[in-house]
Amino acid sequence: MRTINIIIILLFSVVLTNNAEAQILKKLKEAAQRGVEQGVVNTVERKLNKKSEEKTEEALDAVLEGKKKEGTPDSNFPNEDFTGSEDMQQPSILLEDGANEVEFTRGSIILYSDDFAPDAIGDFPDKWNTSQGGEVTKLNGFSEKWLKIPAGSTVSLEMTKPLPANFTIEYDLIMPANLNYRLAGFAIGTKPDKIDYSFAGSNSYGFLMYSQNDRNYDSWNFGTRKDGRSAWLKTEYQVPLNQKIHVAIEVNNHERIRSYINGVKMSDAPRDFKPDFAQAIYFHAATHGAKETKSSYFYVSNIVIAESGIDARSNVMKELLENGTFTTNDIHFASGSDKIEPNSANVLNEIGEAMKSASGTIFVIIGHTDSDGEEADNQILSDKRALAVKKYLVDNFGIESNTLLTSGKGETEPVADNSTTEGKAQNRRVEFRKL
């Protein structure tokens, strides 16, 4: 019996010991778990603190260095299966035969230029006003910044004085592909106003690019309300979508107004413009009864306003051959490139004709840039641009290659302030000298 009692006591002790060990092990496990959890918490806290410090340092650097954070390209452009293109297409249907030759020439004195480079992504540009929104953005496939103009919004330039009697206005336009209706309006008038999709206004001369998918209809509309006429005049125009379209307007003597697309004349109204109209310029994203137009938008950039002479086209021959030097801002290149843009053809052709009439004369072509970018890169770019102009003249006018010398000055000889967009536009120039 005693033996049995001893065995029972021993078994009971073993059970107690096992239970005690189990309790101890459980407590050790819980403590270990708490240690692991605390370690994870500490690790997370350290990483969060480190990340926060990095972000704070980045923000301070941006403030101290005066940097503006560049946003990502507009998520609405382009759509998933499309990439934007810098290439510009000529209009497919134009005026009567022989009436649409390339002849636009930018005015010689730049009054205003804006590519929105100084403006932060997501902001509205400083020199403009808006009735209900708009923002600066970047687009995939394009190097410059763009102003996005939403449906119903009128965006106008702050002007301190009326436009002169002779002037030119240019801007680049992009019509997005991911819409059914597209209505991009521009006008010169007495004050900023809406642009009706079906009627021209009575206090302005307006232009409206219209594109509608479900009707397969595109047009370039223009006009002013005159002598009871209220509907737009129209020229058929196949609108290229998600591509840069260069629009140019030319006004002579506050009376004649012409429009051009990618250097090709689209309209010509000899007496429709009025001096009172020269008070304001503005863009408007027109809408109408269709619900889809309430969410439309378009983009503009590279806006240039310049004063022109009464007989600007005759200046090339006189200045180059008689005075021995001619400088122009009308030869345009793609940004950061030596690729000559189509709207440069008119002035290049004038120069080519002048040189051709002075066969055997030696000329020097000198390229100049603004101060954006590295100085060494600008030097190389100016050399390449001068060579590109030479190639154009040799290829198109048969000018002897050995009579055309080229030189690049880069950013070293500015004629205006490189801290302003207007000044930069004047510094981007090509100079011709007769030897």
C-alpha positions as CSV (number, residue, x, y, z in Angstrom):
1,M,0.0,0.0,0.0
2,R,2.8,2.3,0.9
3,T,4.5,1.5,-2.4
4,I,1.3,2.4,-4.2
5,N,1.0,5.7,-2.4
6,I,4.6,6.6,-3.2
7,I,3.9,5.9,-6.9
8,I,0.8,8.1,-6.8
9,I,2.7,10.9,-5.2
10,L,5.5,10.6,-7.8
11,L,3.0,10.6,-10.6
12,F,1.2,13.6,-9.1
13,S,4.6,15.4,-8.8
14,V,5.4,14.7,-12.4
15,V,2.0,16.1,-13.5
16,L,2.6,19.2,-11.3
17,T,6.1,19.6,-12.7
18,N,4.8,19.2,-16.3
19,N,2.1,21.8,-15.6
20,A,4.5,24.2,-14.1
21,E,6.9,23.8,-17.0
22,A,4.0,24.3,-19.4
23,Q,3.0,27.5,-17.6
24,I,6.6,28.6,-17.6
25,L,7.0,27.8,-21.3
26,K,3.7,29.6,-22.0
27,K,4.9,32.7,-20.2
28,L,8.3,32.5,-21.9
29,K,6.5,32.2,-25.3
30,E,4.3,35.2,-24.5
31,A,7.3,37.2,-23.4
32,A,9.1,36.3,-26.6
33,Q,6.1,37.2,-28.7
34,R,5.9,40.5,-27.0
35,G,9.5,41.0,-27.7
36,V,9.1,40.2,-31.3
37,E,6.1,42.5,-31.7
38,Q,7.9,45.3,-29.9
39,G,10.9,44.7,-32.2
40,V,8.7,44.9,-35.3
41,V,7.1,48.1,-33.9
42,N,10.5,49.6,-33.2
43,T,11.7,48.6,-36.7
44,V,8.6,50.1,-38.4
45,E,8.9,53.2,-36.3
46,R,12.6,53.6,-37.3
47,K,11.7,53.1,-41.0
48,L,8.8,55.6,-40.8
49,N,11.0,58.1,-39.0
50,K,13.8,57.7,-41.6
51,K,11.3,58.0,-44.5
52,S,9.8,61.1,-42.9
53,E,13.2,62.7,-42.4
54,E,14.0,62.0,-46.1
55,K,10.8,63.6,-47.3
56,T,11.4,66.6,-45.0
57,E,14.9,67.0,-46.4
58,E,13.6,66.8,-49.9
59,A,11.0,69.5,-49.2
60,L,13.5,71.7,-47.6
61,D,15.9,71.3,-50.5
62,A,13.1,72.2,-52.9
63,V,12.3,75.4,-50.9
64,L,15.9,76.4,-50.5
65,E,16.8,75.8,-54.1
66,G,13.6,77.3,-55.5
67,K,12.6,74.2,-57.2
68,K,9.0,73.4,-58.3
69,K,8.0,69.8,-58.2
70,E,7.0,68.6,-61.7
71,G,3.9,66.4,-61.7
72,T,3.3,63.3,-63.8
73,P,1.8,63.7,-67.3
74,D,-2.0,64.3,-67.4
75,S,-3.7,61.0,-66.7
76,N,-6.4,61.8,-69.3
77,F,-3.8,62.1,-72.1
78,P,-3.0,60.1,-74.0
79,N,-5.4,57.1,-73.6
80,E,-3.8,53.8,-73.0
81,D,-3.2,52.7,-76.6
82,F,-2.0,56.1,-77.9
83,T,1.2,58.1,-77.7
84,G,1.2,61.8,-78.6
85,S,3.1,63.0,-81.6
86,E,5.1,66.2,-82.2
87,D,4.7,65.8,-85.9
88,M,2.2,68.2,-87.6
89,Q,0.0,67.3,-90.5
90,Q,-1.0,69.6,-93.3
91,P,-4.8,70.2,-93.6
92,S,-6.4,67.7,-95.9
93,I,-9.1,69.9,-97.4
94,L,-8.3,73.6,-97.8
95,L,-9.4,76.7,-99.8
96,E,-9.7,76.9,-103.5
97,D,-6.8,75.8,-105.6
98,G,-3.8,78.1,-105.4
99,A,-5.3,80.1,-102.5
100,N,-3.6,78.2,-99.7
101,E,0.1,78.5,-100.4
102,V,2.3,78.8,-97.3
103,E,2.8,82.5,-96.6
104,F,2.4,83.2,-92.9
105,T,5.2,85.4,-91.4
106,R,5.5,86.1,-87.7
107,G,5.7,89.8,-86.8
108,S,9.2,91.1,-86.2
109,I,8.7,92.6,-82.7
110,I,7.6,90.0,-80.1
111,L,5.1,91.6,-77.7
112,Y,4.3,88.5,-75.6
113,S,5.4,84.9,-75.5
114,D,4.4,82.0,-73.2
115,D,5.2,78.3,-73.0
116,F,4.2,78.1,-69.3
117,A,7.8,77.0,-68.4
118,P,7.9,79.0,-65.2
119,D,4.5,77.8,-64.0
120,A,4.2,74.8,-61.7
121,I,2.3,71.7,-62.8
122,G,-1.3,71.9,-61.5
123,D,-1.2,75.7,-61.1
124,F,-3.1,78.2,-63.3
125,P,-0.5,80.4,-65.1
126,D,0.3,83.8,-63.7
127,K,-0.3,86.0,-66.7
128,W,-3.8,84.6,-67.5
129,N,-7.3,84.9,-66.1
130,T,-10.0,82.2,-66.1
131,S,-13.8,82.1,-65.7
132,Q,-13.9,78.6,-64.2
133,G,-10.7,76.7,-64.1
134,G,-7.7,75.4,-66.1
135,E,-4.3,74.1,-65.1
136,V,-0.7,73.7,-66.4
137,T,0.1,70.1,-67.2
138,K,2.6,67.8,-69.0
139,L,1.6,65.4,-71.8
140,N,3.2,62.2,-72.8
141,G,5.1,62.5,-76.0
142,F,5.6,66.3,-75.8
143,S,8.5,68.2,-74.3
144,E,6.8,71.5,-73.3
145,K,4.1,72.3,-70.7
146,W,0.5,72.8,-71.7
147,L,-2.5,74.7,-70.4
148,K,-5.5,72.5,-70.1
149,I,-8.8,74.4,-70.7
150,P,-11.9,72.6,-69.4
151,A,-15.4,72.7,-70.8
152,G,-17.2,76.0,-70.4
153,S,-14.1,77.9,-69.3
154,T,-12.9,81.2,-70.8
155,V,-9.2,81.8,-70.4
156,S,-7.9,85.3,-71.3
157,L,-4.5,87.0,-71.3
158,E,-4.0,90.0,-69.0
159,M,-3.4,92.8,-71.5
160,T,-2.4,96.4,-70.5
161,K,-3.0,98.0,-73.9
162,P,-4.7,97.2,-77.2
163,L,-3.0,95.2,-79.9
164,P,-1.3,97.3,-82.6
165,A,-2.7,97.8,-86.1
166,N,-0.6,95.0,-87.6
167,F,0.1,91.9,-85.5
168,T,0.3,88.2,-85.5
169,I,-0.8,85.6,-82.9
170,E,0.3,82.0,-82.8
171,Y,-0.4,79.1,-80.6
172,D,-0.1,75.3,-80.5
173,L,-3.2,73.3,-80.0
174,I,-3.9,69.7,-79.1
175,M,-7.4,68.1,-79.5
176,P,-7.6,64.9,-77.3
177,A,-8.7,61.7,-78.9
178,N,-10.6,60.2,-76.0
179,L,-13.6,62.5,-76.5
180,N,-16.6,62.3,-78.9
181,Y,-17.1,66.1,-79.1
182,R,-14.2,68.6,-79.3
183,L,-14.8,72.4,-79.4
184,A,-11.7,74.6,-79.2
185,G,-12.4,78.3,-79.5
186,F,-10.2,81.3,-79.8
187,A,-11.2,85.0,-80.3
188,I,-9.9,88.5,-80.5
189,G,-12.5,90.9,-79.1
190,T,-13.6,93.8,-77.0
191,K,-13.6,91.7,-73.8
192,P,-13.2,88.0,-72.8
193,D,-16.5,86.2,-73.5
194,K,-17.9,82.8,-74.4
195,I,-17.6,81.5,-77.9
196,D,-20.9,79.9,-79.1
197,Y,-20.5,76.6,-80.9
198,S,-22.9,77.6,-83.8
199,F,-22.7,81.4,-84.0
200,A,-20.0,84.0,-84.3
201,G,-20.1,86.9,-81.8
202,S,-20.8,90.6,-82.6
203,N,-18.0,92.0,-80.5
204,S,-15.1,89.8,-81.6
205,Y,-13.6,87.8,-84.4
206,G,-13.5,84.2,-83.5
207,F,-12.2,80.8,-84.6
208,L,-13.6,77.4,-83.6
209,M,-12.0,74.0,-84.3
210,Y,-14.8,71.5,-84.2
211,S,-14.5,67.7,-84.3
212,Q,-17.2,65.1,-83.6
213,N,-16.6,61.3,-83.8
214,D,-20.2,60.0,-84.2
215,R,-20.9,62.3,-87.1
216,N,-17.5,61.9,-88.6
217,Y,-17.4,65.7,-88.9
218,D,-14.5,68.1,-88.6
219,S,-14.2,71.8,-89.5
220,W,-12.3,75.1,-89.0
221,N,-14.9,77.8,-88.3
222,F,-14.3,81.5,-88.3
223,G,-16.1,84.9,-88.5
224,T,-17.9,87.7,-86.8
225,R,-21.5,88.8,-86.7
226,K,-21.8,91.3,-89.5
227,D,-24.8,92.7,-91.5
228,G,-27.2,90.3,-89.9
229,R,-25.0,87.3,-90.7
230,S,-24.6,85.2,-87.5
231,A,-23.5,81.7,-88.5
232,W,-19.9,80.7,-88.7
233,L,-18.1,80.5,-92.0
234,K,-16.6,77.0,-92.3
235,T,-13.7,75.3,-94.0
236,E,-13.5,71.6,-94.0
237,Y,-10.5,70.4,-92.0
238,Q,-9.6,66.9,-90.8
239,V,-8.6,67.5,-87.2
240,P,-5.5,65.4,-86.2
241,L,-6.1,64.1,-82.7
242,N,-3.4,63.9,-80.0
243,Q,-1.1,65.8,-82.3
244,K,0.3,69.3,-82.1
245,I,-1.6,71.8,-84.4
246,H,0.1,75.1,-85.0
247,V,-2.5,77.9,-85.4
248,A,-1.6,81.4,-86.6
249,I,-3.6,84.6,-87.0
250,E,-2.5,87.6,-89.0
251,V,-4.2,91.0,-88.8
252,N,-3.3,93.9,-91.1
253,N,-4.3,97.5,-90.5
254,H,-7.0,96.4,-87.9
255,E,-9.0,95.4,-90.9
256,R,-7.9,92.2,-92.8
257,I,-7.6,89.0,-90.8
258,R,-6.2,85.7,-92.1
259,S,-5.9,82.3,-90.3
260,Y,-3.4,79.5,-90.9
261,I,-3.0,76.0,-89.7
262,N,0.5,74.5,-89.8
263,G,1.6,77.3,-92.1
264,V,-1.2,76.9,-94.6
265,K,-3.8,79.6,-95.2
266,M,-7.3,78.6,-94.1
267,S,-9.3,81.8,-94.2
268,D,-8.9,85.4,-95.5
269,A,-11.4,88.2,-94.6
270,P,-10.3,91.5,-96.2
271,R,-12.5,93.8,-94.1
272,D,-14.1,91.8,-91.2
273,F,-11.8,92.8,-88.4
274,K,-12.5,96.0,-86.4
275,P,-10.1,98.2,-84.4
276,D,-12.4,97.8,-81.3
277,F,-11.7,94.0,-81.3
278,A,-8.1,94.4,-80.5
279,Q,-8.7,94.7,-76.7
280,A,-8.6,91.1,-75.6
281,I,-7.6,87.6,-76.7
282,Y,-9.1,84.5,-75.1
283,F,-9.7,80.8,-75.5
284,H,-13.0,79.1,-74.7
285,A,-13.9,75.5,-74.5
286,A,-17.4,75.8,-76.1
287,T,-20.3,73.5,-75.1
288,H,-23.8,72.9,-76.4
289,G,-26.9,70.8,-75.6
290,A,-25.1,67.4,-75.9
291,K,-24.2,66.2,-72.5
292,E,-20.8,64.9,-73.8
293,T,-19.6,68.5,-74.4
294,K,-19.9,69.3,-70.7
295,S,-16.7,67.2,-70.0
296,S,-14.7,68.2,-73.1
297,Y,-11.3,70.1,-72.9
298,F,-8.3,71.0,-75.0
299,Y,-4.7,72.0,-74.6
300,V,-2.7,75.1,-75.7
301,S,1.0,76.1,-75.5
302,N,3.7,78.2,-77.2
303,I,1.6,81.3,-77.5
304,V,3.4,84.2,-79.3
305,I,2.0,87.7,-80.1
306,A,4.1,89.9,-82.3
307,E,3.8,93.3,-84.0
308,S,4.4,93.3,-87.7
309,G,5.2,95.9,-90.3
310,I,2.8,97.0,-93.1
311,D,5.0,95.4,-95.7
312,A,7.0,92.9,-93.6
313,R,7.4,90.4,-96.5
314,S,9.5,92.8,-98.6
315,N,12.1,93.4,-95.8
316,V,14.2,90.3,-96.4
317,M,15.4,91.3,-99.8
318,K,16.2,94.9,-98.8
319,E,17.9,94.1,-95.5
320,L,20.0,91.2,-96.6
321,L,21.1,92.4,-100.0
322,E,21.2,96.2,-99.5
323,N,22.1,96.5,-95.8
324,G,24.1,93.2,-95.7
325,T,22.4,91.7,-92.7
326,F,19.1,90.1,-91.8
327,T,18.0,88.6,-88.5
328,T,14.7,86.7,-87.9
329,N,12.8,84.9,-85.1
330,D,10.5,83.3,-87.7
331,I,12.6,80.2,-88.3
332,H,11.2,77.8,-85.8
333,F,12.8,74.5,-84.6
334,A,11.4,71.7,-82.5
335,S,12.4,72.2,-78.8
336,G,16.0,71.2,-78.2
337,S,16.3,70.1,-81.8
338,D,17.6,71.2,-85.2
339,K,14.4,70.0,-86.9
340,I,12.9,73.0,-88.8
341,E,9.1,73.3,-88.2
342,P,6.7,73.7,-91.2
343,N,5.7,77.3,-90.3
344,S,9.2,78.5,-91.1
345,A,8.9,77.9,-94.8
346,N,7.7,81.4,-95.8
347,V,10.7,83.3,-94.4
348,L,13.1,80.6,-95.5
349,N,11.7,80.9,-99.0
350,E,12.1,84.7,-98.9
351,I,15.7,84.3,-97.9
352,G,16.3,81.7,-100.6
353,E,14.9,83.9,-103.3
354,A,17.1,86.8,-102.1
355,M,20.2,84.7,-102.1
356,K,19.4,83.1,-105.5
357,S,19.2,86.6,-107.0
358,A,22.7,87.3,-105.8
359,S,24.4,84.2,-107.2
360,G,28.0,83.8,-106.2
361,T,27.7,86.1,-103.1
362,I,29.0,84.5,-99.9
363,F,26.7,84.6,-96.8
364,V,27.2,83.5,-93.2
365,I,24.3,81.8,-91.4
366,I,24.6,82.3,-87.6
367,G,22.5,80.4,-85.1
368,H,21.6,81.7,-81.6
369,T,19.8,80.1,-78.7
370,D,18.3,81.2,-75.3
371,S,20.0,80.3,-72.0
372,D,17.8,77.3,-71.1
373,G,20.0,74.2,-70.6
374,E,23.7,73.8,-70.5
375,E,25.9,76.3,-72.3
376,A,27.9,73.7,-74.1
377,D,24.7,72.0,-75.3
378,N,23.4,75.3,-76.6
379,Q,26.6,75.9,-78.5
380,I,26.2,72.6,-80.3
381,L,22.5,73.2,-80.9
382,S,23.1,76.6,-82.5
383,D,25.8,75.0,-84.8
384,K,23.3,72.3,-85.9
385,R,20.5,74.7,-86.5
386,A,22.7,76.9,-88.7
387,L,23.6,73.8,-90.7
388,A,20.0,72.8,-91.0
389,V,19.1,76.2,-92.5
390,K,22.0,75.9,-94.9
391,K,20.8,72.5,-96.0
392,Y,17.3,73.8,-96.6
393,L,18.6,76.6,-98.8
394,V,20.9,74.3,-100.8
395,D,18.2,71.6,-101.3
396,N,15.3,73.9,-102.1
397,F,17.0,76.8,-104.0
398,G,20.1,75.3,-105.4
399,I,22.4,77.8,-103.6
400,E,26.0,76.6,-103.9
401,S,27.1,75.0,-100.7
402,N,30.5,76.7,-100.7
403,T,28.9,80.1,-100.7
404,L,27.1,79.5,-97.4
405,L,29.2,79.5,-94.3
406,T,27.7,78.6,-90.9
407,S,28.4,79.5,-87.3
408,G,26.8,79.0,-83.9
409,K,26.9,81.4,-81.0
410,G,24.8,79.4,-78.6
411,E,23.6,81.6,-75.7
412,T,26.6,84.0,-75.7
413,E,25.1,86.9,-77.6
414,P,21.6,87.6,-76.2
415,V,19.6,90.6,-77.5
416,A,17.0,90.4,-74.7
417,D,16.5,89.3,-71.1
418,N,16.8,85.5,-70.8
419,S,14.8,85.6,-67.5
420,T,11.5,86.2,-69.3
421,T,9.7,84.1,-71.9
422,E,9.5,87.1,-74.3
423,G,13.2,87.7,-74.0
424,K,14.0,84.0,-74.6
425,A,11.8,84.1,-77.8
426,Q,13.8,87.0,-79.1
427,N,17.1,85.4,-78.3
428,R,16.2,82.3,-80.3
429,R,17.1,83.6,-83.7
430,V,19.0,83.1,-86.9
431,E,21.2,85.8,-88.4
432,F,22.3,86.2,-92.0
433,R,25.3,88.3,-93.1
434,K,26.5,89.1,-96.6
435,L,30.3,89.1,-97.0
